[in-house]
Amino acid sequence: MTLAHYIDLAQLLPKHLGTHAQNRAFGLENPDSTPTEQIEAWRTQHIDRLELPRWSDVFVKYHYWIGLIGGVMAFVLGAISGATLLSYSGKAPVNVVYFLALAVGVPVVTMGLALISMARASRAHNVLVHLSPASWMEKILSRFSPKNQETLENLHFNPRLSNWLVIERAQMMAWWFAFGVLIALLGVVVTQDVAFAWSTTLSVTPEQFHRLVGWIAAPWSAWLPSAVPSVDLIEQSQFFRLGGKLDNAMIHHAAQLGQWWKFLAMATLVYALGLRTLVWIAARIGLRRSVKEAVLTLEGVPVLLEQMNTPVVETTAQQPEPAFVQDSDSYERRVTELEPSYDAVLGWAMDRETIRVILDTLQVETSLIADPGGNRTLEEDAGIVAQITNEMMRMTAIPRKMWGMFDEMRSEAMKAMIPGKGRSSAEETPSQEDASKDVLMLVKSWEPPMMDWVDFLEDLAGAVDRITVAPIGTAEEGYRAASRDVTVWSRKLRLVDLEKVVLWQP
């Protein structure tokens, strides 16, 4: 995960986050990946949605030129500083103390401050970072790129990431500064015959100065002893500026005074360049880690990761749950048990085989089965209503004739016993209207009642005496409807409000 990838995500997420289902499908394709790997894979898949030039393209180009200009400026400044300190006119030797301060003292101090800055990089207000020359140089150079200013303003870097970016760039510039100093030293040594000496106002003896030099030369003294000044060289190169003339002993040992360059070159190479390289590598590692951490805190990334790794949960329970039904929505005409037999059973949008299986499961018998609805036309549904009416009338006509014959026989017997006391059949025989026509209508509970069903129900109610509407569940549920589905049918029947219709709700 690079800085350019971070910028791509910052541009992608607000506009192309996607739905939970899409992100979950992507997460299932990468089940064993880390969060960072998942985000990187998601970025790779959606990167083509960004219009060119992308923010990352603009920033990478800007970052490259800032680094190039900063590195060149640091190199030139280091070369000028080194050449200035090593300038030799022949009248006075070059003081190695000045050069050691530049090649050893300044790098050690600045690297210590850099380590402190790294330890405090998570703080938004890091004084050491804001005082860094790299920070000020970027602010100055950014004023000279008005074309990129609008894009750069859209980039709101994480404070920790911004700090690490400045720290890494500062180490890069410091490395090039040290390289410039080393090149200046080698250039002066090759092109001039320079005499080195050491001088200080402090009371430092040659032995004490030799110990200091030994500490500095400790990293290479074992394998490169020629780059470690001896006590004799230190004694011979001590310079006292009195009277404007060189000491005769120094003039006598002028050939040995040039040997200091090996020590100075190794000190620059080890401390100014070697240690700085290690600190620069640490800064780059810290920048990389901060990019990964900043990616996970980008707005939209936590939601994206959660959707990738969380199943899409529908608002449907695995087990039927009792539904809350308000009193105003309940249907008053309800029965909890079905009759053992009905004059007719209708299965709305069901085939006859399914109806028979349902009746067998519910232990209900009937002599007439019909299957209205579904693919049938309105004329065919009207024909089913007429068929049911005629069939019921035919079935009720047989017991009516039997009652008539029995009434006539009883009347003749009464006349024989008591003349003039026989009763008419109209007074003793049940009429056709006394025979109740009871119909059971099976409906699919999971399908909401439509207007064509309501129209059929109203037509049927005009032809029979009682209709029991039974919402039926699936075969897996034993044809028992869920409470929430029954509630839907209950509300619909309440709106229709047919007095002959009752609802089966076990």
C-alpha positions as CSV (number, residue, x, y, z in Angstrom):
1,M,0.0,0.0,0.0
2,T,1.6,3.2,-1.2
3,L,0.9,6.9,-0.8
4,A,-0.6,6.9,-4.3
5,H,-3.0,4.1,-3.3
6,Y,-4.1,6.0,-0.3
7,I,-4.9,9.0,-2.4
8,D,-6.9,6.8,-4.9
9,L,-9.0,5.5,-2.1
10,A,-9.6,9.0,-0.7
11,Q,-11.0,9.9,-4.2
12,L,-12.9,6.6,-4.8
13,L,-14.7,6.0,-1.5
14,P,-17.0,9.0,-1.4
15,K,-18.5,8.2,-4.9
16,H,-18.1,4.5,-5.5
17,L,-18.6,2.8,-2.1
18,G,-21.1,0.3,-3.4
19,T,-23.9,-1.6,-1.7
20,H,-23.6,-4.1,1.1
21,A,-24.4,-7.0,-1.2
22,Q,-21.8,-6.0,-3.7
23,N,-19.1,-5.5,-1.1
24,R,-20.0,-8.8,0.6
25,A,-19.7,-10.6,-2.7
26,F,-16.2,-9.1,-3.1
27,G,-15.3,-10.0,0.5
28,L,-16.3,-13.6,-0.2
29,E,-13.9,-13.7,-3.1
30,N,-11.0,-12.7,-0.8
31,P,-11.8,-14.6,2.5
32,D,-8.3,-15.1,3.8
33,S,-6.9,-11.6,3.1
34,T,-6.0,-9.1,5.7
35,P,-8.0,-5.9,5.9
36,T,-5.3,-4.0,4.1
37,E,-5.1,-6.6,1.4
38,Q,-8.9,-6.5,1.0
39,I,-8.9,-2.7,0.6
40,E,-6.0,-2.8,-1.9
41,A,-7.8,-5.5,-3.9
42,W,-11.0,-3.4,-3.9
43,R,-9.0,-0.3,-5.0
44,T,-7.5,-2.3,-7.9
45,Q,-10.9,-3.5,-9.1
46,H,-12.5,0.0,-9.0
47,I,-9.6,2.2,-10.0
48,D,-10.8,2.5,-13.6
49,R,-13.8,4.4,-12.4
50,L,-11.7,7.5,-11.7
51,E,-11.3,10.0,-14.4
52,L,-7.8,11.0,-15.6
53,P,-5.7,12.6,-14.3
54,R,-6.4,11.1,-10.9
55,W,-5.5,12.9,-7.7
56,S,-2.7,10.4,-7.1
57,D,-1.2,11.2,-10.6
58,V,-1.1,14.9,-9.8
59,F,0.3,14.4,-6.3
60,V,3.0,11.9,-7.3
61,K,4.2,14.3,-10.0
62,Y,4.2,17.1,-7.5
63,H,5.9,15.0,-4.8
64,Y,8.6,13.9,-7.3
65,W,9.5,17.5,-8.3
66,I,9.5,18.6,-4.6
67,G,11.9,15.8,-3.8
68,L,14.1,16.5,-6.8
69,I,14.3,20.2,-6.2
70,G,14.9,19.7,-2.5
71,G,17.6,17.1,-3.1
72,V,19.4,19.2,-5.6
73,M,19.3,22.2,-3.4
74,A,20.5,20.2,-0.4
75,F,23.4,18.7,-2.4
76,V,24.5,22.1,-3.7
77,L,24.3,23.6,-0.2
78,G,26.3,20.8,1.2
79,A,28.9,21.1,-1.5
80,I,29.2,24.8,-0.9
81,S,29.4,24.4,2.8
82,G,32.1,21.8,2.6
83,A,34.1,23.8,0.0
84,T,33.9,26.9,2.2
85,L,35.2,25.1,5.3
86,L,38.0,23.4,3.3
87,S,39.1,26.6,1.5
88,Y,42.9,26.9,1.8
89,S,44.9,30.0,1.0
90,G,48.3,28.7,2.1
91,K,48.5,31.2,4.9
92,A,46.7,29.1,7.5
93,P,45.8,25.4,7.7
94,V,42.2,24.1,7.5
95,N,40.8,23.6,11.0
96,V,39.4,20.1,11.2
97,V,37.3,21.0,14.2
98,Y,35.0,23.0,12.0
99,F,34.7,20.2,9.5
100,L,34.0,17.6,12.2
101,A,31.3,19.9,13.6
102,L,29.6,19.9,10.2
103,A,30.2,16.2,9.3
104,V,29.7,14.6,12.7
105,G,28.2,17.0,15.2
106,V,25.3,18.5,13.1
107,P,24.2,15.0,11.7
108,V,24.2,13.4,15.1
109,V,22.1,16.2,16.6
110,T,19.7,16.4,13.7
111,M,19.3,12.6,13.7
112,G,18.5,12.7,17.4
113,L,15.8,15.3,16.7
114,A,14.5,13.2,13.9
115,L,14.1,10.2,16.2
116,I,12.2,12.3,18.6
117,S,10.0,13.5,15.8
118,M,9.3,9.9,14.8
119,A,8.4,9.0,18.4
120,R,5.9,12.0,18.4
121,A,4.7,11.6,14.8
122,S,1.2,10.7,15.9
123,R,0.6,14.1,17.3
124,A,-0.9,16.6,15.0
125,H,1.0,19.6,16.5
126,N,4.6,18.4,16.3
127,V,6.9,21.4,16.7
128,L,10.0,19.6,15.4
129,V,8.2,18.5,12.2
130,H,6.9,22.0,11.5
131,L,10.3,23.6,12.1
132,S,11.9,21.2,9.6
133,P,13.4,22.8,6.5
134,A,11.6,20.3,4.4
135,S,8.2,21.5,5.7
136,W,9.0,25.1,5.0
137,M,10.5,24.4,1.6
138,E,7.3,22.5,0.5
139,K,5.1,25.4,1.6
140,I,7.2,27.8,-0.4
141,L,7.4,25.6,-3.5
142,S,3.7,24.8,-3.5
143,R,3.0,28.5,-4.1
144,F,4.7,28.1,-7.5
145,S,2.3,25.4,-8.7
146,P,-1.1,27.1,-9.0
147,K,-2.3,24.4,-11.5
148,N,-2.0,21.7,-8.9
149,Q,-3.2,23.9,-6.0
150,E,-6.9,22.9,-6.3
151,T,-6.1,19.1,-6.3
152,L,-3.7,19.5,-3.4
153,E,-6.4,21.3,-1.4
154,N,-8.8,18.3,-1.8
155,L,-6.2,16.1,-0.2
156,H,-6.8,16.0,3.6
157,F,-4.0,13.9,4.8
158,N,-4.1,12.1,8.2
159,P,-1.9,14.3,10.6
160,R,0.3,11.3,11.4
161,L,0.8,10.6,7.7
162,S,1.6,14.3,7.0
163,N,4.2,14.2,9.8
164,W,5.9,11.1,8.4
165,L,5.9,12.6,5.0
166,V,7.8,15.6,6.2
167,I,10.2,13.5,8.3
168,E,11.0,11.2,5.4
169,R,11.6,14.1,3.0
170,A,13.8,15.8,5.6
171,Q,16.0,12.7,5.9
172,M,16.3,12.6,2.1
173,M,17.5,16.2,2.0
174,A,19.9,15.7,4.9
175,W,21.4,12.7,3.1
176,W,22.0,14.7,-0.1
177,F,23.5,17.5,2.0
178,A,26.0,15.1,3.5
179,F,26.8,13.6,0.1
180,G,27.6,17.2,-1.1
181,V,29.9,17.7,1.8
182,L,31.8,14.4,1.1
183,I,32.1,15.3,-2.6
184,A,33.5,18.8,-1.7
185,L,36.0,17.1,0.6
186,L,37.2,14.7,-2.0
187,G,37.3,17.4,-4.7
188,V,39.4,19.7,-2.5
189,V,41.8,16.9,-1.6
190,V,42.3,15.9,-5.2
191,T,42.7,19.4,-6.6
192,Q,44.6,21.1,-3.8
193,D,47.5,20.4,-1.4
194,V,45.6,21.1,1.8
195,A,47.2,21.3,5.2
196,F,44.9,20.3,8.1
197,A,45.3,21.3,11.7
198,W,43.2,21.5,14.8
199,S,42.7,24.5,17.0
200,T,40.3,25.5,19.8
201,T,40.1,28.1,22.5
202,L,39.3,25.4,25.0
203,S,42.1,23.9,27.1
204,V,42.4,20.6,25.3
205,T,45.7,18.7,25.2
206,P,46.8,16.6,22.3
207,E,46.2,13.4,24.4
208,Q,42.6,14.5,25.1
209,F,41.9,15.4,21.5
210,H,43.4,12.0,20.5
211,R,40.9,10.2,22.8
212,L,38.0,12.2,21.2
213,V,39.3,11.3,17.7
214,G,39.6,7.6,18.8
215,W,35.9,7.6,19.9
216,I,34.8,9.1,16.6
217,A,37.0,6.6,14.6
218,A,35.9,3.5,16.6
219,P,33.6,2.1,13.8
220,W,36.5,1.7,11.4
221,S,39.7,1.8,13.5
222,A,39.9,-2.0,13.5
223,W,39.8,-2.6,9.8
224,L,41.2,0.8,8.5
225,P,43.8,2.0,11.0
226,S,45.4,4.4,8.5
227,A,42.3,6.5,8.8
228,V,42.8,7.1,12.5
229,P,45.2,10.0,13.3
230,S,48.1,9.1,15.6
231,V,49.1,11.0,18.7
232,D,52.2,12.3,16.9
233,L,50.1,13.7,14.0
234,I,47.7,15.4,16.5
235,E,50.7,16.9,18.3
236,Q,52.3,18.1,15.1
237,S,49.0,19.5,13.7
238,Q,47.9,21.6,16.7
239,F,47.7,25.2,15.5
240,F,48.2,28.3,17.6
241,R,47.3,31.5,15.8
242,L,49.8,33.9,17.3
243,G,51.5,36.7,15.4
244,G,50.0,35.8,12.1
245,K,52.7,33.1,11.4
246,L,52.7,29.3,11.3
247,D,54.7,27.4,13.8
248,N,58.0,26.2,12.4
249,A,57.3,22.7,13.5
250,M,54.1,22.6,11.4
251,I,56.0,23.9,8.4
252,H,58.6,21.2,9.0
253,H,55.9,18.5,9.1
254,A,53.7,19.9,6.3
255,A,53.7,16.6,4.4
256,Q,52.1,14.8,7.3
257,L,49.4,17.4,7.9
258,G,47.5,16.3,4.8
259,Q,46.9,12.8,6.2
260,W,43.9,14.1,8.1
261,W,41.7,13.8,5.0
262,K,41.3,10.0,5.4
263,F,39.9,10.5,8.9
264,L,37.6,13.3,7.8
265,A,36.3,11.3,4.8
266,M,35.5,8.3,6.9
267,A,33.8,10.4,9.5
268,T,31.6,12.0,6.8
269,L,30.9,8.6,5.2
270,V,30.0,6.8,8.5
271,Y,28.2,9.5,10.4
272,A,26.8,12.0,7.9
273,L,25.9,9.3,5.3
274,G,25.9,5.9,7.0
275,L,23.8,6.7,10.0
276,R,21.7,9.1,8.0
277,T,20.9,6.2,5.6
278,L,19.7,4.1,8.5
279,V,17.5,6.9,9.8
280,W,16.2,7.5,6.3
281,I,15.3,3.8,6.0
282,A,13.5,4.0,9.4
283,A,11.6,7.1,8.1
284,R,10.5,5.3,5.0
285,I,9.4,2.3,7.0
286,G,7.5,4.6,9.3
287,L,5.9,6.4,6.3
288,R,4.8,3.0,4.8
289,R,3.2,1.9,8.1
290,S,1.5,5.3,8.6
291,V,0.0,4.9,5.0
292,K,-1.4,1.5,6.0
293,E,-2.8,2.9,9.2
294,A,-4.2,6.0,7.5
295,V,-5.9,3.9,4.9
296,L,-7.8,2.0,7.6
297,T,-9.0,5.3,9.1
298,L,-10.1,6.9,5.8
299,E,-13.8,7.9,5.8
300,G,-15.7,5.0,4.4
301,V,-13.1,2.3,4.9
302,P,-14.5,0.9,8.2
303,V,-17.9,0.7,6.6
304,L,-16.5,-1.0,3.6
305,L,-14.5,-3.6,5.6
306,E,-17.6,-4.3,7.8
307,Q,-19.7,-4.9,4.7
308,M,-17.1,-7.1,3.2
309,N,-16.8,-9.3,6.2
310,T,-20.4,-9.3,7.5
311,P,-23.2,-11.4,5.9
312,V,-26.1,-9.5,4.4
313,V,-28.8,-9.8,7.0
314,E,-32.4,-9.6,5.8
315,T,-35.2,-8.6,8.2
316,T,-36.6,-12.1,8.1
317,A,-36.5,-14.4,11.1
318,Q,-35.4,-18.0,10.7
319,Q,-38.4,-19.1,12.8
320,P,-41.9,-17.7,12.5
321,E,-42.4,-15.0,15.0
322,P,-45.8,-13.8,16.4
323,A,-46.7,-10.6,14.7
324,F,-48.1,-7.7,16.6
325,V,-51.6,-7.0,15.3
326,Q,-53.4,-3.9,16.4
327,D,-57.1,-4.2,17.4
328,S,-58.1,-1.9,14.6
329,D,-56.5,-4.2,12.0
330,S,-57.9,-7.5,13.3
331,Y,-60.8,-9.4,11.6
332,E,-63.6,-10.1,14.0
333,R,-65.1,-13.1,12.2
334,R,-62.6,-15.8,12.9
335,V,-62.5,-19.5,13.6
336,T,-59.7,-21.5,15.2
337,E,-60.8,-24.9,13.9
338,L,-61.9,-26.2,10.5
339,E,-65.0,-28.3,9.9
340,P,-64.5,-32.0,9.2
341,S,-66.3,-31.5,5.8
342,Y,-67.4,-28.8,3.5
343,D,-69.8,-28.6,0.6
344,A,-67.0,-27.4,-1.7
345,V,-63.3,-26.6,-1.4
346,L,-61.6,-24.0,-3.6
347,G,-57.9,-23.6,-4.0
348,W,-57.0,-20.1,-5.3
349,A,-54.2,-20.4,-7.9
350,M,-53.6,-24.0,-6.9
351,D,-53.7,-27.3,-8.8
352,R,-56.1,-30.0,-7.8
353,E,-53.3,-32.4,-6.7
354,T,-52.0,-29.8,-4.2
355,I,-55.5,-29.1,-3.0
356,R,-56.1,-32.8,-2.3
357,V,-52.8,-33.1,-0.4
358,I,-53.7,-30.1,1.7
359,L,-57.1,-31.4,2.5
360,D,-55.5,-34.8,3.5
361,T,-53.1,-32.9,5.8
362,L,-55.9,-30.8,7.4
363,Q,-58.2,-33.9,7.6
364,V,-61.0,-32.1,5.7
365,E,-63.4,-33.9,3.3
366,T,-65.4,-32.6,0.5
367,S,-67.2,-33.9,-2.6
368,L,-66.5,-30.8,-4.8
369,I,-63.0,-29.4,-5.5
370,A,-62.4,-26.4,-7.8
371,D,-59.2,-24.4,-8.7
372,P,-60.1,-20.8,-9.6
373,G,-57.5,-18.0,-10.1
374,G,-54.0,-18.4,-11.4
375,N,-54.0,-18.4,-15.2
376,R,-57.8,-18.6,-15.5
377,T,-59.8,-15.8,-17.1
378,L,-62.5,-13.9,-15.3
379,E,-65.1,-15.7,-17.4
380,E,-63.7,-19.1,-16.3
381,D,-63.8,-17.9,-12.6
382,A,-67.4,-16.9,-13.1
383,G,-68.2,-20.3,-14.6
384,I,-66.7,-22.0,-11.5
385,V,-69.0,-19.9,-9.2
386,A,-72.0,-21.0,-11.4
387,Q,-70.8,-24.6,-11.3
388,I,-70.6,-24.6,-7.5
389,T,-74.1,-23.1,-7.3
390,N,-75.7,-25.6,-9.6
391,E,-73.9,-28.5,-7.9
392,M,-75.1,-27.5,-4.5
393,M,-78.6,-27.0,-5.7
394,R,-78.6,-30.5,-7.2
395,M,-77.3,-32.0,-4.0
396,T,-79.8,-30.3,-1.9
397,A,-82.7,-31.3,-4.2
398,I,-82.4,-35.0,-3.3
399,P,-82.9,-34.7,0.4
400,R,-85.8,-32.2,-0.3
401,K,-87.7,-34.9,-2.4
402,M,-87.1,-37.4,0.4
403,W,-88.6,-35.0,2.9
404,G,-91.6,-34.4,0.6
405,M,-92.4,-38.1,0.3
406,F,-92.1,-38.6,4.0
407,D,-94.4,-35.7,4.6
408,E,-97.1,-37.1,2.3
409,M,-96.9,-40.5,4.0
410,R,-97.3,-38.9,7.4
411,S,-100.2,-36.7,6.3
412,E,-102.1,-39.7,5.0
413,A,-101.6,-41.4,8.4
414,M,-102.8,-38.4,10.3
415,K,-105.9,-38.1,8.2
416,A,-106.7,-41.8,8.8
417,M,-106.4,-41.3,12.6
418,I,-107.9,-37.9,13.0
419,P,-109.8,-36.6,10.0
420,G,-109.2,-33.0,9.2
421,K,-106.1,-32.7,11.4
422,G,-103.4,-33.3,8.8
423,R,-100.6,-30.6,8.3
424,S,-99.4,-29.2,5.1
425,S,-95.9,-30.0,3.8
426,A,-95.1,-26.3,4.0
427,E,-95.5,-26.4,7.7
428,E,-93.4,-29.5,8.4
429,T,-90.9,-29.8,5.6
430,P,-87.6,-27.9,5.6
431,S,-87.3,-25.5,2.7
432,Q,-84.4,-25.2,0.3
433,E,-83.3,-22.1,2.1
434,D,-82.8,-24.1,5.3
435,A,-79.9,-26.1,3.7
436,S,-76.6,-24.3,4.4
437,K,-74.0,-24.0,1.7
438,D,-70.6,-24.0,3.4
439,V,-67.4,-23.4,1.2
440,L,-63.7,-23.6,2.2
441,M,-61.3,-21.4,0.2
442,L,-57.6,-22.2,0.4
443,V,-55.2,-19.3,-0.4
444,K,-51.4,-19.0,-0.4
445,S,-50.5,-17.1,2.7
446,W,-47.3,-15.7,1.4
447,E,-49.0,-14.0,-1.5
448,P,-50.9,-10.9,-0.7
449,P,-54.6,-10.8,-1.7
450,M,-55.1,-9.1,-5.0
451,M,-58.2,-7.4,-6.4
452,D,-59.1,-10.3,-8.8
453,W,-59.3,-12.5,-5.7
454,V,-61.5,-9.9,-3.9
455,D,-63.8,-9.8,-6.9
456,F,-64.1,-13.6,-7.0
457,L,-64.8,-13.6,-3.3
458,E,-67.6,-11.1,-3.6
459,D,-69.2,-13.1,-6.5
460,L,-68.9,-16.4,-4.5
461,A,-70.4,-14.8,-1.4
462,G,-73.5,-14.0,-3.4
463,A,-74.0,-17.7,-4.2
464,V,-73.2,-19.5,-0.9
465,D,-74.1,-19.1,2.7
466,R,-70.6,-19.2,4.3
467,I,-67.0,-18.9,3.1
468,T,-64.1,-19.9,5.3
469,V,-60.8,-18.3,4.0
470,A,-57.8,-20.5,5.1
471,P,-54.3,-19.0,4.5
472,I,-52.0,-22.0,3.8
473,G,-48.3,-22.1,4.3
474,T,-45.7,-24.0,2.4
475,A,-45.3,-27.8,2.4
476,E,-42.1,-27.5,4.5
477,E,-44.0,-25.7,7.2
478,G,-46.8,-28.3,7.2
479,Y,-49.1,-25.9,5.4
480,R,-49.2,-23.8,8.6
481,A,-49.2,-20.1,7.7
482,A,-46.9,-17.6,9.5
483,S,-48.7,-15.2,11.8
484,R,-47.5,-12.2,10.0
485,D,-48.9,-13.6,6.7
486,V,-52.3,-14.3,8.3
487,T,-52.3,-10.7,9.6
488,V,-52.1,-9.4,6.0
489,W,-55.1,-11.4,5.0
490,S,-56.9,-10.4,8.2
491,R,-56.5,-6.7,7.3
492,K,-57.7,-7.3,3.8
493,L,-60.8,-9.1,4.9
494,R,-61.6,-6.3,7.3
495,L,-61.4,-3.8,4.5
496,V,-63.6,-6.0,2.2
497,D,-66.0,-6.7,5.2
498,L,-68.2,-9.5,3.8
499,E,-70.6,-10.9,6.5
500,K,-70.5,-14.4,5.0
501,V,-66.7,-14.6,5.1
502,V,-64.8,-16.0,8.1
503,L,-61.0,-16.4,8.6
504,W,-59.3,-19.5,9.8
505,Q,-56.6,-18.5,12.2
506,P,-55.5,-21.5,14.3
